[in-house]
C-alpha cells in the first residue's frame, strides 16, 4: 500500500522548506548536473506560501536580466542564497513537462531569462 500524507502534514513539510529557504533564497538554472550556472533568479522573502499541499512561489514573474553563462539548461536548484546551501535539488528544465519550463533551453550569456510562475505540489 502506498504512503499517503494528510494535507496538514503536507503543508507542515512544505512550510518547513519555505522556512529553510530563508530570506535570500535564489533559483539557479544550470547545465546538466549543475556543472555551470546559467541564470540566478532571486526569490521573495518569504519565497512562497503553502496551501492544500501546494507551495506557490511569490512575486512571479521573475527574471535574471543578464544570464551568467551560455549553455543548455537542463537542471535547477533552490539555494538559501548565491553560493548558499542547497534546499531543493534535482529540478528538471525543459520546454514542456519539466519542473522548470522555458521557451528555449538554449541560453546565451547576457540574455534575459524569465520564469512566469512556480509551484511545487507535495506527493500524495
NORDATA-V201474 format. One record per backbone hydrogen bond with DSSP energy under -1.0 kcal/mol. NH is the residue of the N-H (numbers start at 0). CO is the residue of the C=O. Records with the same first field share a line. If there is no record, write none. Layout:
NH->CO / CO
//
This chain:
4->123
9->5
10->6
11->7
12->8
13->9
14->10
15->11
16->12
17->13
18->14
19->15
20->16
25->78
26->40
27->76
28->38
29->74
30->35
33->30
34->31
37->28
38->28
40->26
42->24
48->55
50->53
53->50
54->119
55->48
56->117
57->46
61->114
63->112
66->110
67->37
68->37
70->106
72->104
73->29
74->29
75->90
76->27
77->87
78->25
79->84
83->80
86->77
87->77
90->75
92->73
93->99
99->91
101->93
106->70
109->66
110->107
112->63
114->61
119->54
121->52
//
